[in-house]
Amino acid sequence: MQLNSSASRSPKSIFSHTNDDLSRILVPYLQALKIRDLHGKPFFSGLDEQLNDDDGNGGGGFIGSNQLQLNSPARSSPHSNGSETTERFSRKVFVGGLPPDIDEEEITTSFNQYGDLIVDWPHKAESKSYFPPKGYAFLLFQEERGVQKLIETCVPDDDKLYITVSSPTIKNKAVQIRPWRLADADYVLDASMPLDPRKTVFVGGVPRPLKAFELAMIMDRLYGGVCYAGIDTDPELKYPKGAGRVAFSNQQSYIAAISARFVQLQHGDIDKRVEVKPYVLDDQMCDECHGQRCGGKFAPFFCANVTCLQYYCEQCWSLIHSREGREYHKPPRQGRCRPAPGGALSLVLTPTTPINFNCNY
């Protein structure tokens, strides 16, 4: 589905809501999803005080005094100048279209004028190559200010940022600079809609340039009822990991999304098929016995078939799935376990496979 820039619903970021709105809506929701790096979320300056910091350090998500205030003016584009507020960016920056003969040292020399940095690219350690094999690399700045200085130097063109670099054979080649703005990681469509973790889907394989607002608009056009979208970012650099989550306001839209299993996301030059799955929680009671048959323990199974969509203890799983029409929900003999969204474990199998959190991996 092609993302239409002239969407009927204008992009009102989460920063258009008040502190109380965000505290009431987002914090309990993200805690339920087990988002571990909540103190790094740029929702509002007082977030650290309202959340339990797992590592005990507190305030790890903010650098210096550049804390976002919700009552500040609306955020501008990443390459705007003269803004009254300081944009917040990931310290990891994509640079594409590099000359084929530019090596790591030359890339470092081209960009270290903005701040101390490390140059990286996928599988760099394994390949031991001195040249980015696909013409792109990542700049990992030690301080966020280096990213801001780089952006200020870039030349905008068609909503993209460019800067020139040189290699031994190519002089002043224009390369694209793609920073990640922290405010683009979360988007709330309507603060009046409650966010339900059990009406949330995990979207895998999300193109990294895709913003939460764009993901929300695509999913809302396809299935309707979207009330929130978020892009998963790594805890340290706050850079997109290639996955996201979408919360729906009604069961019908939620079931429609997980029934589709795959969605074709078209974003700019990217046309990618992404997978949609239920967002699995690891602290749910059995929906059948409510803990009475399992001693009050959390349910070890989740059935992702749309006729169930429930958490079960072992006894209730056997009882419910012995009924006619549900016996085919049983898991196959072998499955591959992986960490699931929210810190649980899931089987990477089919939508009819129950998810067992207790498997060995």
C-alpha positions in Angstrom: 0.0 0.0 0.0 1.4 3.4 -1.0 1.7 5.9 1.7 -0.1 9.1 0.6 1.5 12.3 1.9 -1.8 14.0 1.7 -3.4 11.9 4.4 -6.7 13.1 5.6 -5.4 12.9 9.2 -2.6 15.4 9.9 0.4 14.1 11.8 -0.1 15.2 15.4 2.8 13.8 17.3 2.6 12.7 20.9 4.1 16.0 21.8 0.8 17.7 21.1 -0.7 16.1 24.2 -0.1 17.2 27.8 2.1 15.5 30.4 -0.9 14.1 32.1 -2.2 12.6 28.9 1.0 10.8 28.2 1.5 9.6 31.8 -2.1 8.3 31.9 -2.0 6.6 28.5 1.5 5.6 27.4 3.4 4.8 30.6 1.1 2.0 31.8 0.7 0.6 28.3 4.5 0.5 27.6 5.1 -1.0 31.0 2.6 -3.8 30.2 4.5 -4.4 27.0 7.8 -4.7 29.0 9.5 -1.9 27.1 12.8 -2.1 29.1 14.3 1.3 28.0 11.3 3.5 29.0 13.6 6.0 30.7 15.0 6.7 27.3 11.7 7.5 25.7 11.4 11.2 24.9 7.8 11.5 26.0 8.3 14.2 28.6 11.0 15.5 30.9 9.6 13.9 34.1 9.3 10.4 32.7 12.3 9.0 34.7 10.6 9.9 38.0 7.4 7.9 37.1 9.1 4.7 36.0 11.2 2.1 37.7 14.6 2.1 36.2 15.8 -1.5 35.9 19.5 -0.8 36.0 19.0 1.7 38.9 20.9 4.5 37.2 17.9 6.7 36.3 17.9 9.4 33.7 19.9 7.4 31.3 17.8 8.4 28.3 18.7 12.1 28.4 22.0 13.8 27.5 22.9 17.0 29.4 20.0 19.4 29.9 18.4 18.9 26.5 15.1 17.5 27.9 12.0 17.8 25.8 9.1 19.9 27.1 5.6 19.0 25.9 4.4 22.6 26.0 7.1 23.7 23.5 6.2 24.7 20.0 5.5 22.0 17.4 8.6 20.1 16.2 10.1 21.2 12.9 11.7 19.1 10.2 15.1 17.6 11.0 16.9 20.1 8.7 15.1 23.3 9.8 17.1 26.1 11.2 16.3 28.6 13.9 14.0 26.4 15.9 13.3 27.6 19.4 13.6 24.0 20.7 16.4 21.5 20.4 15.6 18.4 18.4 16.6 15.1 19.9 18.4 12.6 17.6 19.8 9.1 17.8 23.6 9.1 18.0 23.6 6.6 15.1 23.3 8.2 11.6 22.9 6.5 8.2 25.1 7.7 5.4 24.3 6.4 1.9 25.7 6.7 -1.6 29.4 6.7 -0.5 32.1 6.5 -3.2 33.0 2.8 -3.8 36.7 3.4 -3.0 36.3 5.3 0.3 37.6 3.4 3.3 36.9 3.5 7.0 39.7 6.0 7.8 38.6 8.4 5.0 35.0 8.2 6.2 36.1 9.0 9.7 38.2 11.9 8.5 35.3 13.3 6.5 33.0 13.4 9.5 35.1 13.7 12.7 35.0 17.5 12.3 31.5 17.2 13.8 32.5 15.1 16.8 34.2 11.9 17.9 32.7 8.9 16.1 33.0 5.3 15.0 32.3 4.1 11.5 30.3 0.9 11.3 28.4 -1.2 8.7 26.6 -4.6 8.7 28.9 -7.6 9.3 32.0 -5.3 9.5 33.8 -7.4 12.1 33.3 -10.6 10.2 34.3 -9.4 6.8 37.4 -7.4 8.0 36.8 -5.2 5.0 38.1 -1.6 4.9 35.4 -0.5 2.5 31.6 -0.4 3.1 30.5 -3.2 0.7 27.1 -1.7 -0.2 28.0 1.9 -0.4 26.5 2.9 2.9 27.7 3.0 6.5 26.6 4.2 10.0 28.2 7.0 11.9 28.1 6.3 15.7 28.7 9.6 17.4 30.0 9.8 20.9 27.7 12.8 21.7 24.4 13.8 20.3 25.7 17.3 19.6 27.8 15.8 16.8 24.7 14.7 15.0 23.1 18.1 15.4 26.2 19.8 14.0 26.3 17.5 11.0 22.6 18.2 10.3 23.2 21.9 10.4 25.9 21.5 7.7 23.7 19.4 5.4 21.9 20.7 2.3 18.2 19.8 2.2 16.7 18.6 -1.1 13.3 17.0 -1.5 13.0 16.3 2.2 16.3 14.6 2.3 19.7 15.7 3.6 22.9 15.7 1.6 26.6 16.5 2.2 29.7 16.1 0.0 32.6 13.7 0.7 35.6 12.9 -1.3 37.6 9.6 -2.0 40.9 9.1 -3.8 39.1 9.0 -7.2 35.9 10.9 -6.7 35.8 14.5 -5.4 32.9 16.2 -3.7 30.3 13.4 -4.2 26.9 14.1 -2.7 25.9 11.5 -0.1 22.7 11.2 1.8 22.6 11.8 5.6 19.6 10.2 7.3 19.4 11.0 11.0 16.7 9.5 13.3 14.6 11.9 15.3 13.6 10.5 18.6 10.1 12.1 18.4 9.4 9.9 15.4 9.5 6.7 17.4 6.0 7.0 18.9 2.7 8.3 17.6 -0.6 8.6 19.4 -3.6 9.2 17.1 -6.1 10.1 19.7 -5.4 10.5 23.4 -9.0 9.6 24.2 -8.6 6.1 23.0 -7.4 3.5 25.6 -4.3 1.5 24.7 -4.8 -2.2 25.2 -1.7 -4.4 25.2 -4.0 -7.3 24.2 -5.1 -5.5 21.0 -1.5 -4.8 20.0 0.4 -6.4 17.1 4.1 -6.8 16.5 5.3 -5.8 13.1 8.5 -7.4 12.0 10.8 -6.2 9.2 9.8 -2.6 9.3 12.0 -0.4 7.0 14.2 1.7 9.3 13.4 5.0 7.7 9.7 4.5 8.5 8.3 6.8 11.2 5.7 5.8 13.7 3.2 8.2 12.2 3.7 6.6 8.7 3.3 3.1 10.1 0.1 4.2 11.9 -1.4 5.7 8.8 -0.7 2.6 6.7 -2.2 0.2 9.2 -5.1 2.5 9.8 -6.0 2.7 6.1 -5.7 -1.1 5.9 -7.6 -2.2 9.0 -8.9 1.0 10.7 -9.0 1.6 14.5 -5.3 2.4 15.0 -4.8 4.4 18.2 -1.0 4.1 18.6 2.1 3.1 16.7 5.6 2.7 17.9 9.0 1.9 16.4 11.3 -0.3 18.4 14.7 1.2 19.0 17.8 -0.1 20.7 18.3 1.0 24.3 21.7 2.6 23.9 21.6 4.5 20.6 17.8 4.8 20.3 18.1 3.8 16.6 15.3 1.8 14.9 15.8 -2.0 15.1 13.5 -2.8 12.1 10.4 -3.7 14.1 7.4 -1.9 15.5 4.1 -2.3 17.3 0.6 -1.1 16.6 -2.3 -0.8 19.0 -5.9 -1.0 17.8 -9.0 0.4 19.5 -11.3 -2.6 18.6 -11.1 -6.3 18.4 -12.3 -6.4 14.8 -9.3 -4.4 13.5 -6.9 -6.3 15.6 -8.1 -9.7 14.3 -8.1 -8.4 10.7 -4.4 -7.4 11.1 -3.2 -10.7 12.5 -5.3 -12.7 10.1 -3.5 -11.0 7.2 -0.1 -12.1 8.6 1.8 -10.1 6.0 1.5 -6.5 4.9 3.2 -4.8 1.9 4.7 -1.6 3.1 5.6 0.9 0.4 7.6 3.8 1.7 9.6 6.0 -0.7 11.9 3.8 -2.6 11.2 0.8 -0.3 8.6 -1.8 -1.1 8.8 -4.4 1.7 6.7 -7.3 3.0 6.4 -7.2 6.7 5.0 -9.8 9.2 2.2 -9.0 11.6 1.8 -11.1 14.7 0.0 -10.8 18.1 2.1 -9.0 20.7 2.7 -11.7 23.3 2.7 -10.8 27.0 4.5 -13.0 29.6 2.5 -12.1 32.7 -1.0 -13.1 31.8 -3.3 -15.5 33.8 -5.1 -18.3 32.0 -8.1 -16.9 30.3 -10.1 -20.0 31.1 -9.5 -20.8 34.8 -7.9 -17.5 35.8 -5.2 -19.4 37.7 -7.5 -21.8 39.6 -6.1 -24.9 37.8 -2.5 -23.8 37.8 -1.9 -22.5 41.3 -2.1 -18.9 40.2 0.9 -19.1 37.9 1.1 -17.1 34.7 -0.2 -18.9 31.6 2.6 -20.7 29.7 0.7 -20.9 26.4 -0.8 -18.4 24.0 -2.9 -19.6 21.1 -2.5 -17.3 18.1 -5.4 -18.8 16.1 -8.1 -16.2 15.6 -10.7 -18.5 17.0 -8.8 -18.5 20.3 -6.5 -15.6 20.9 -6.2 -16.6 24.5 -3.7 -17.5 27.2 -3.9 -21.0 28.6 -2.4 -23.0 31.4 -1.4 -26.6 30.5 -4.6 -28.1 31.8 -6.9 -25.6 30.0 -4.9 -25.9 26.8 -5.5 -29.6 26.7 -9.1 -29.2 27.7 -10.0 -26.5 25.2 -8.0 -28.0 22.3 -9.4 -31.4 22.6 -12.7 -30.0 21.3 -13.7 -30.6 17.7 -12.2 -28.1 15.3 -9.5 -27.0 17.7 -7.3 -30.0 17.8 -5.3 -28.7 14.8 -4.1 -25.9 17.0 -1.6 -28.3 18.6 2.1 -27.4 18.1 4.2 -29.4 15.6 6.9 -31.6 17.1 9.8 -29.2 16.5 10.0 -25.4 16.7 12.5 -22.7 17.0 12.3 -20.5 20.0 13.3 -16.9 20.1 12.8 -13.9 22.4 9.4 -12.5 21.7 8.3 -8.9 22.0 7.8 -8.0 25.6 10.4 -10.4 26.9 8.5 -13.6 26.5 9.5 -16.6 24.4 7.6 -17.7 21.4 7.6 -20.4 18.7 8.4 -19.0 15.3 5.9 -21.2 13.5 2.4 -20.6 12.1 -0.5 -18.5 13.4 -2.2 -21.7 14.6 0.8 -22.7 16.8 0.4 -22.1 20.5 3.2 -20.1 22.0 5.0 -21.7 24.9 7.1 -19.3 27.0 8.9 -22.2 28.9 10.7 -23.8 26.0 14.5 -24.1 26.2 16.6 -22.0 23.9 
